[in-house]
Amino acid sequence: MMVFIVLMLWLLLFSVSWPLAVIALLIWPVIWLVSLPFRILGMLFSGILAVIKMIFFLPARLLGWKPRSSRFV
């Protein structure tokens, strides 16, 4: 569904100003490549925080604590 929305927005931009739409189409891979390291850093920090959470809750898990809802599993 998101691809359809992006395509419709691009077609709207193309109908209003085709040079701007072509420039946006050519610059999109560059923007994606620049944002890639930030995505990798986000995954890294997410993993680090998950490990810290696991270490923090280890004593409670060893004593038999279980979450009340499946939302926190």
JORANOR-V624334 format. One record per backbone hydrogen bond with DSSP energy under -0.5 kcal/mol. NH is the residue of the N-H (numbers start at 1). CO is the residue of the C=O. If there is no record, write none. Layout:
BEGIN
nh=NH co=CO
nh=NH co=CO
END
This chain:
BEGIN
nh=5 co=1
nh=6 co=2
nh=7 co=3
nh=8 co=4
nh=9 co=5
nh=10 co=6
nh=11 co=7
nh=12 co=8
nh=13 co=9
nh=14 co=10
nh=15 co=11
nh=16 co=12
nh=17 co=13
nh=21 co=17
nh=22 co=18
nh=23 co=19
nh=24 co=20
nh=25 co=21
nh=26 co=22
nh=27 co=23
nh=28 co=24
nh=31 co=27
nh=32 co=28
nh=33 co=29
nh=34 co=30
nh=35 co=31
nh=36 co=32
nh=37 co=33
nh=39 co=35
nh=40 co=36
nh=41 co=37
nh=42 co=38
nh=43 co=39
nh=44 co=40
nh=45 co=41
nh=46 co=42
nh=47 co=43
nh=48 co=44
nh=49 co=45
nh=50 co=46
nh=51 co=47
nh=52 co=48
nh=53 co=49
nh=54 co=50
nh=55 co=51
nh=56 co=52
nh=57 co=53
nh=58 co=54
nh=58 co=55
nh=61 co=57
nh=62 co=58
nh=63 co=59
nh=64 co=61
nh=65 co=60
nh=72 co=69
nh=73 co=70
END
